[in-house]
Amino acid sequence: MASNKVKIPTIDFCNSELKPGTAQWESTKTQAFQEYGCFEAIYDKVQNEIREARFDTLKEILPLKAELRDYSKKTFKRFQNEIPRFPFYDSVHNADLLIPESFDTFANTFWPDGNPDYW
């Protein structure tokens, strides 16, 4: 029996023509979101080992107990997994990850004692 492994679409942010607001960007991101609901961002300045470590770390986050995951009721700042129409849906949101202090708060929620593989 053959297995059908789903591959998340990738978007290469090193592509100089792929800029927010352009037709190519709108088409690329819309297709990824409509078909899969997500995409993997590729940026050549991030080493492959670091990128792989980030994905491995998600395996630690997603199975957390609900009381640990649902740490904030603010929009875009919590773990979300209770959508009746999508029983296998899990997501982690934080709209302010570009602000260093926000990243620390977000990471400390999951690893209060630190995680050298993550930061």
N, C-alpha and C positions, 0 to 999 in steps of 0.2 A: 504494500500500500504506500503510495507516494504521499509525502507531506507537503502541504502548501504553506510555505512560510511567507508571512506578510512582511514586506519591506516598506518601512516608513519612507516617504519621499524626502529627498534632500534638496536644500536650496543653498547654492554656493554664493556666499556673500563677498567672495573675491571677484566675482564677475562685475566689471566696472559699469556695465550697462544695466545692472539690476539695482536700481535705486528706488527708494520709496516715492510714490507718486507717479512713477512711469507706468506705461501700459504693460510692459513686460513684468514688472513687479506685481501689479494687480492680477494679471493672468496667472502667474506662477503661484502666488500665495492662495488665490481663490481656488485653483484646481487642487492644491494640496489639502486645504481645509475642507472642501466639499467632498473629496474622495476619502480622506483619512482622518480629518479633524485635527491634524498636526503636521509638523515637518521637522526634520533634523537640520539645524543650521550648520553649515560648513564654513569655516573661516580658517585659512591656512596658517594663521599666526598662532593657532592653538594646536599644541602637539597632540597626536593621535592617542597617546597614552593617557593624557589628561581627559580627553573627550570620553574615552572608554571608561575611565574611573568614574566620571560623572554619571554615566548610564548605570554602572554597577551600583552606585550609591542609591539610585532610585529604588532598587530592590529592597533596600533597608527601610525606606520611607513609606512606601505604599502599603505594606501590611500592618502598620501601626494600629493600635487600638483607637477607636473613634474618639475617646476622651483626650487622647494625646494629639490627634490630628486636627481636631476642630478647635484650634487654639484662638481663633478670632472670628467674630461674626461680621467683621467689616468686609465689604465687597473686595474681591481680588486679594485677600490676605489670609487665606485659609485652605485647608484640604477639603475637597468636595467629593462625595461619593454617593449621595443619596438622591438619585434622579430615577424615579420609577420607570421611565421609558428606556433607560439605559442602565440595566443592572450591573454591567461590568465596567462602568465608567468610574475612573478615579482621576483626580487632577489636583495639582498643587498650584496655588496662585499667589503671586506677589507682584504687584504692579510697580514697585519701587526698587527692583533689584539693581538698578544703575546707581543708586545711592549707597555708598559703602556701609553706612550704619544700618540701613534696612537689610542688606544682605546678612550682616552679622546677627541681627535679630531673628531673621528667617532661619539661618543655619543653627543658631542656638536653641531654637524651638525643637529641632529634631535631635541635636547632639549637645545637650547642656554641658557635657564634660569634654567637648571638642571631638573632632574627627580629622586626624592628620591627612587622610586621603581626600578630604573634601576642601579644606582650606588651611 
